[in-house]
Amino acid sequence: MASPIRNRRELRQQVEQAADSQSPPGAASRKAAKAKGPAAPRPKKVSRKKERPRLCARWGVFDGGMKQVAIFD
């Protein structure tokens, strides 16, 4: 039968305590040195406006056999 489900938070605390007890004494100061303040906000990128595509409308005249007879702009 399967083993009972363990509380993951308790397991994580146990692992962190074990890691803290095994870590060298200067490790805590290294972690504090690596911690950074909040990042500066990045400026928004200015994007060009998209140009509208060029369109050309044409009328086509087709006969009964779907053959093109004439085109009008």
Phi, psi and omega per residue, in radians:
M1 nan 2.703 -3.094
A2 -1.265 2.630 3.115
S3 -1.322 2.726 -3.122
P4 -1.174 2.660 -3.127
I5 -1.269 2.305 3.140
R6 -1.701 2.732 3.117
N7 -1.319 2.037 -3.062
R8 -1.189 -0.560 3.127
R9 -1.127 -0.736 3.116
E10 -1.132 -0.732 3.117
L11 -1.087 -0.718 3.134
R12 -1.127 -0.728 3.112
Q13 -1.082 -0.679 3.115
Q14 -1.127 -0.734 -3.138
V15 -1.156 -0.752 3.138
E16 -1.121 -0.691 3.110
Q17 -1.138 -0.689 3.124
A18 -1.170 -0.688 3.138
A19 -1.193 -0.660 3.124
D20 -1.164 -0.659 -3.124
S21 -1.264 -0.453 -3.123
Q22 -1.611 -0.261 -3.077
S23 -1.313 2.636 3.101
P24 -1.170 2.782 -3.059
P25 -1.139 -0.453 -3.120
G26 -1.450 -0.071 -3.070
A27 -1.175 -0.618 -3.121
A28 -1.147 -0.666 3.135
S29 -1.232 -0.540 3.093
R30 -1.154 -0.711 3.132
K31 -1.121 -0.683 -3.141
A32 -1.181 -0.618 -3.137
A33 -1.218 -0.559 -3.110
K34 -1.341 -0.398 -3.116
A35 -1.112 2.301 -3.107
K36 -1.965 2.751 3.067
G37 -1.329 -3.104 3.131
P38 -1.137 2.468 -3.105
A39 -1.219 2.571 3.107
A40 -1.218 2.467 -3.139
P41 -1.163 2.394 -3.140
R42 -1.458 2.494 3.096
P43 -1.237 2.580 3.138
K44 -1.264 2.476 3.102
K45 -1.315 2.373 3.113
V46 -1.579 2.071 -3.130
S47 -1.810 2.525 3.105
R48 -1.260 2.629 3.061
K49 -1.295 2.421 -3.136
K50 -1.287 2.354 3.088
E51 -1.363 2.515 3.106
R52 -1.230 2.448 3.134
P53 -1.168 2.544 3.117
R54 -1.354 2.228 -3.116
L55 -2.080 2.599 3.093
C56 -2.357 1.971 -3.117
A57 -1.585 2.333 3.126
R58 -2.369 2.560 3.058
W59 -1.793 2.333 3.087
G60 -2.000 2.470 3.094
V61 -1.957 2.205 -3.094
F62 -2.137 2.623 3.105
D63 -1.592 -3.023 -3.088
G64 -1.088 -0.495 3.137
G65 -1.562 0.254 -3.137
M66 1.042 0.589 3.016
K67 -1.697 2.417 -3.101
Q68 -1.261 2.209 -3.117
V69 -1.755 -0.774 -3.103
A70 -2.698 2.736 3.072
I71 -2.225 2.378 3.096
F72 -2.162 2.378 3.091
D73 -1.280 nan nan
